[in-house]
Amino acid sequence: MRHHKNTIRTLQAVISVAVLFCLFLAGCSEKSKEPGRSSAGRFVIQNAGSDTMVNVAQAWAEEYAKLEPSVSVEVSGGGSGTGIAALINGTVDIANCSRRMKQEEIDRARQNTGKEPKEFVVGHDALAIYVHKDNPLNEITLEQLAKIYGEGGKIEKWSQLGIANPKCENDEIIRISRQSNSGTYHYFRNALLGDQGDFKLGSRDLHGSKDVVELVERTPCALGYSGMGYATERVKKLKVAKKAGDPAYEPIVETTINGTYPIARPLLMYSLGEPAGEVKKYLDWIYSETGQKIVGETGYVPLPKPQGSTGK
């Protein structure tokens, strides 16, 4: 009996040590996910936010890993609001944003972390208006879009835009939008309706930029908005004018740079305070010729010339 009790005590001791060891490993694993922590001998930069920027951010991360194998850039989406919330909580090094931080968000970040968010413009994007490839509509105005999406707007049928959409039997415009934590959602709403306006109910609100384009591909009655980098052969990008009688422009590099396309915006990254060390080196590389070339290759608009340094 005494031998049996000793065996039980020995097993309990072994189990206790094993549990403590597992907790220790779990703690190390959690720490490796924090900004600036090393994981498997690599320095980890946590980068989260805008779904619009996921493609270019992932392309940057993959190319940078070839240049700096000792550094891992971990990219996740979720929307600009998600990235900003993580920056406010101090759990990311860089937040990707397709809208500018609000003053109250900047204040909260300063209160929580003691650091002021620093903004970097890393490229530009034209927000394209997408319809099904067989839709006969070729252009639209911001005024019409406001009446389609805005609260109290009266445009609900394709015939009200002066066309017959043969693949849309009931003539209804199916509005595709983004969820409210998206920077794209906020930018588009403000571009159409100003700071005080709001969208009407009844749109199909999706999580990601790619999701919007894919739903428009499958839906002949649909109209949606998303970054121009998500265009495919199965959708059409409409020309856009500010109002009736104004010239309409395509969302392309030239019209984005010269300001003639009316719904273009900067692509932004935010750090907490002045970036330093590996984070600064990474941001400097994004401004380099190679980093900006990737902006163009992923369907966005690079800066007019390489900026050279985050210190500028």
C-alpha positions in Angstrom: 0.0 0.0 0.0 2.9 2.4 0.9 4.5 1.6 -2.4 1.2 2.3 -4.2 0.9 5.7 -2.4 4.5 6.7 -3.3 3.8 5.8 -7.0 0.7 8.1 -7.0 2.7 10.9 -5.4 5.4 10.5 -8.0 2.9 10.6 -10.9 1.3 13.7 -9.4 4.6 15.4 -9.2 5.5 14.5 -12.8 2.0 15.8 -13.9 2.5 19.1 -12.0 5.9 19.7 -13.6 4.5 18.9 -17.0 1.6 21.3 -16.5 3.9 24.1 -15.4 6.2 23.4 -18.4 3.2 23.6 -20.7 2.1 26.9 -19.1 5.6 28.2 -19.5 5.6 27.3 -23.2 2.2 28.8 -23.7 3.4 32.0 -22.0 6.4 32.1 -24.3 4.1 31.5 -27.3 1.9 34.4 -26.4 4.9 36.7 -25.8 6.1 35.8 -29.3 3.0 37.3 -30.7 3.6 40.7 -29.1 5.2 43.4 -31.2 8.9 43.2 -31.3 9.2 39.8 -29.8 11.4 37.2 -31.4 9.9 33.9 -32.6 12.2 31.0 -33.6 15.1 33.4 -33.7 13.2 35.9 -35.9 12.1 39.4 -35.1 8.4 39.7 -35.5 6.6 42.8 -36.8 2.9 42.7 -36.2 0.9 44.4 -39.0 -2.9 44.5 -39.1 -5.9 46.4 -40.4 -7.3 47.5 -43.7 -8.7 44.7 -45.9 -8.1 47.0 -48.9 -4.4 46.8 -48.1 -4.1 43.1 -47.3 -2.8 42.1 -50.8 -0.1 44.8 -51.0 0.8 44.3 -47.3 1.2 40.5 -47.8 3.3 41.1 -50.9 5.5 43.5 -49.0 5.9 41.0 -46.2 6.9 38.1 -48.5 9.4 40.1 -50.5 10.9 41.6 -47.3 11.4 38.1 -45.9 13.8 37.4 -48.8 15.8 40.5 -48.1 15.7 40.2 -44.3 15.3 36.5 -43.4 15.8 37.3 -39.7 12.6 39.5 -39.7 9.0 38.1 -40.0 6.2 40.5 -40.9 2.9 39.0 -39.8 0.0 40.5 -41.7 -3.7 40.2 -40.8 -6.8 42.1 -42.1 -10.2 42.7 -40.4 -10.6 46.3 -41.5 -9.1 49.6 -40.7 -11.0 49.8 -37.4 -9.5 46.5 -36.3 -6.0 47.7 -37.0 -6.6 51.0 -35.2 -8.0 49.2 -32.2 -4.9 47.0 -32.0 -2.7 50.1 -32.3 -4.6 51.8 -29.5 -4.1 48.7 -27.4 -0.4 48.5 -28.3 -0.6 45.0 -29.7 0.6 45.8 -33.2 3.6 47.6 -34.6 1.9 49.0 -37.7 -1.8 49.6 -38.4 -2.9 49.5 -42.1 -5.6 52.0 -42.8 -7.7 53.1 -45.9 -8.9 56.1 -43.9 -7.3 58.5 -41.5 -7.4 58.0 -37.8 -10.0 60.1 -36.0 -8.9 62.6 -33.3 -10.6 60.6 -30.6 -8.7 57.4 -31.7 -5.4 59.4 -31.6 -6.3 60.6 -28.1 -7.1 57.1 -26.9 -3.8 55.7 -28.3 -1.9 58.5 -26.5 -3.8 57.8 -23.2 -3.3 54.0 -23.4 0.3 53.9 -24.6 1.8 57.3 -23.9 2.7 57.6 -27.6 1.3 59.6 -30.5 0.4 57.7 -33.6 2.5 58.7 -36.6 1.0 58.6 -40.1 2.7 57.4 -43.3 1.2 57.7 -46.7 2.5 54.6 -48.6 0.6 54.7 -51.8 -2.8 55.6 -53.3 -6.0 53.8 -54.3 -8.9 54.7 -56.5 -12.2 53.4 -55.1 -13.9 51.7 -58.1 -17.6 51.3 -58.7 -18.3 47.8 -59.9 -21.1 46.2 -61.8 -21.6 42.9 -63.6 -19.6 42.6 -66.8 -22.9 42.3 -68.9 -24.4 45.5 -67.3 -24.9 48.1 -70.1 -24.1 51.0 -67.7 -20.8 52.7 -68.4 -20.7 55.7 -66.1 -22.3 57.2 -63.0 -22.1 60.4 -61.0 -21.4 60.9 -57.3 -24.9 62.5 -57.1 -26.5 59.3 -58.4 -24.4 57.1 -56.0 -25.6 59.3 -53.1 -29.2 58.7 -54.2 -28.6 55.0 -54.5 -26.8 54.5 -51.1 -27.8 57.5 -49.0 -30.5 57.6 -46.5 -33.6 59.0 -48.2 -32.1 58.4 -51.6 -34.7 57.7 -54.3 -32.8 55.7 -56.9 -33.6 52.0 -56.5 -34.0 50.8 -60.1 -31.6 50.5 -63.0 -34.2 52.2 -65.3 -33.8 55.3 -63.1 -30.2 55.5 -64.4 -31.5 55.5 -68.0 -30.7 51.9 -68.9 -32.4 48.5 -69.3 -30.5 45.8 -67.5 -31.6 42.7 -69.4 -30.2 40.2 -66.9 -32.0 41.9 -64.0 -35.6 40.9 -64.4 -37.1 43.0 -61.5 -34.9 46.1 -62.4 -33.8 46.3 -58.7 -30.3 47.7 -57.9 -28.8 45.3 -55.3 -26.5 47.5 -53.2 -23.3 45.9 -52.1 -21.4 47.6 -49.3 -18.8 47.0 -46.6 -19.3 46.6 -42.8 -19.0 49.7 -40.7 -15.6 48.9 -39.2 -14.1 49.2 -42.7 -12.1 52.3 -43.7 -13.4 51.9 -47.2 -17.0 52.1 -45.9 -16.2 55.3 -44.0 -14.3 56.9 -46.9 -17.1 56.1 -49.4 -19.9 57.3 -47.2 -18.1 60.6 -46.5 -17.3 61.1 -50.2 -20.9 60.8 -51.1 -22.8 62.2 -48.1 -20.3 64.2 -46.0 -19.6 63.8 -42.3 -23.2 63.9 -41.2 -24.8 61.7 -43.8 -25.6 58.0 -43.5 -26.4 55.0 -45.7 -29.9 53.6 -45.9 -30.7 50.1 -44.7 -31.0 47.1 -47.0 -27.5 46.8 -48.5 -25.6 43.6 -48.4 -22.6 44.4 -46.1 -19.5 42.3 -46.6 -16.3 41.9 -44.6 -13.7 42.1 -47.3 -12.8 44.1 -50.5 -12.4 40.9 -52.5 -15.8 39.6 -51.3 -17.6 42.7 -52.8 -16.1 42.1 -56.2 -16.9 38.3 -56.1 -20.5 39.0 -55.2 -20.9 41.5 -58.0 -19.4 38.9 -60.4 -22.2 36.5 -59.5 -25.0 39.0 -59.3 -26.3 40.8 -62.5 -28.4 43.2 -60.5 -25.6 44.3 -58.2 -23.6 47.5 -57.8 -20.7 47.7 -55.3 -17.6 49.7 -54.4 -14.1 48.4 -53.7 -10.4 49.1 -54.3 -9.4 49.2 -58.0 -6.8 46.6 -57.2 -9.5 43.9 -56.9 -10.8 44.2 -60.5 -11.3 41.1 -62.5 -12.4 40.3 -66.1 -15.9 39.3 -64.8 -16.8 42.8 -63.5 -16.9 46.3 -65.1 -15.5 49.4 -63.5 -17.7 52.4 -64.2 -16.4 55.9 -65.1 -17.3 58.4 -62.4 -18.2 62.1 -62.6 -18.8 64.5 -59.7 -22.2 65.6 -61.1 -24.3 65.5 -64.3 -22.6 67.3 -67.1 -19.1 66.9 -65.7 -16.5 64.7 -67.4 -16.4 61.1 -66.2 -13.1 59.4 -65.4 -11.9 55.8 -65.1 -10.2 54.7 -61.9 -6.7 54.3 -63.2 -3.2 55.3 -62.2 -3.1 58.6 -64.2 -6.5 59.9 -63.0 -5.6 59.0 -59.4 -2.3 60.9 -59.5 -3.7 64.0 -61.3 -6.8 64.1 -59.1 -9.4 63.9 -61.8 -10.9 60.7 -60.6 -13.3 61.9 -57.8 -13.0 59.0 -55.3 -9.3 58.4 -54.8 -7.6 58.1 -51.4 -4.3 57.6 -49.7 -3.2 54.2 -48.4 -1.9 54.7 -44.8 0.2 53.0 -42.2 0.4 54.1 -38.6 3.0 53.4 -36.0 3.0 54.3 -32.3 5.4 57.2 -32.0 8.5 57.5 -34.2 9.3 54.0 -35.6 12.7 52.6 -34.6 14.9 49.6 -35.2 13.5 46.9 -37.4 10.1 48.6 -37.8 11.7 51.8 -39.1 13.9 49.7 -41.5 10.8 48.0 -42.8 8.9 51.2 -43.4 11.9 52.8 -45.1 12.0 49.8 -47.4 8.3 50.2 -48.3 9.2 53.8 -49.5 12.1 52.4 -51.6 11.9 51.8 -55.3 11.3 48.0 -54.7 8.6 48.7 -52.1 6.8 51.1 -54.3 7.1 48.8 -57.4 5.0 46.3 -55.4 2.3 48.9 -54.8 1.9 49.2 -58.6 2.2 45.4 -59.2 -0.7 44.8 -56.8 -3.0 47.2 -58.6 -2.6 50.3 -56.6 -0.9 53.7 -57.3 2.7 54.1 -56.1 3.9 57.4 -54.8 5.2 59.8 -57.4 8.8 59.1 -56.5 10.5 57.0 -53.8 10.5 58.9 -50.5 13.6 57.3 -49.2 13.0 57.4 -45.5 10.4 57.6 -42.8 12.4 60.4 -41.4 11.2 62.7 -44.2 
